[in-house]
Amino acid sequence: MSETQGRFVRPYAITGGRTSVDGPQLELESQIVATDRGRANQPRYRWEAARVLEACDSATALIEISAKLEIPVGVTRVVVSDLIKQGAVELLVEEETASYSELLEKVLDGIRNL
């Protein structure tokens, strides 16, 4: 297989036919980060899980992981969910914003910093 062809694996083969996850709700913007345990065991995982760990060296959104791995978001959710259960990655939960005005202020500050 040439470098330009890439890897071709059916999504259902990666997830073992599973399409849903049990565990925490994983939104597109959910931030995922590899744990020390995950980093230490990375060589033991299948290619897709190992690449998720590589992509999550720092906090990374689920949608970004999916894009980097070039696999569907649903497949990424299943793989990440499995890794959470194994303690290889963790889901970073942001504190809820006290009010919409505080959230809007943060957004405006971000826009001003552009």
BELMOZI-V107450 format. One record per residue. N is the residue number from 1. BURIAL is I if it has 16 or more other C-alpha atoms within 10 Angstrom, else O. Layout:
# BELMOZI-V107450
n | burial
N | BURIAL
N | BURIAL
This chain:
# BELMOZI-V107450
n | burial
1 | O
2 | O
3 | O
4 | O
5 | O
6 | O
7 | O
8 | O
9 | O
10 | O
11 | I
12 | O
13 | O
14 | I
15 | I
16 | O
17 | O
18 | O
19 | O
20 | O
21 | I
22 | O
23 | O
24 | O
25 | O
26 | I
27 | O
28 | O
29 | O
30 | I
31 | I
32 | I
33 | I
34 | I
35 | I
36 | O
37 | O
38 | I
39 | I
40 | O
41 | O
42 | I
43 | O
44 | O
45 | O
46 | O
47 | O
48 | I
49 | I
50 | I
51 | I
52 | I
53 | I
54 | I
55 | I
56 | I
57 | I
58 | O
59 | I
60 | I
61 | I
62 | I
63 | I
64 | I
65 | I
66 | I
67 | O
68 | O
69 | O
70 | O
71 | I
72 | O
73 | I
74 | I
75 | I
76 | I
77 | I
78 | I
79 | I
80 | I
81 | I
82 | I
83 | I
84 | I
85 | O
86 | O
87 | O
88 | I
89 | I
90 | I
91 | I
92 | O
93 | O
94 | O
95 | O
96 | O
97 | O
98 | O
99 | O
100 | O
101 | O
102 | O
103 | O
104 | O
105 | O
106 | O
107 | O
108 | O
109 | O
110 | O
111 | O
112 | O
113 | O
114 | O
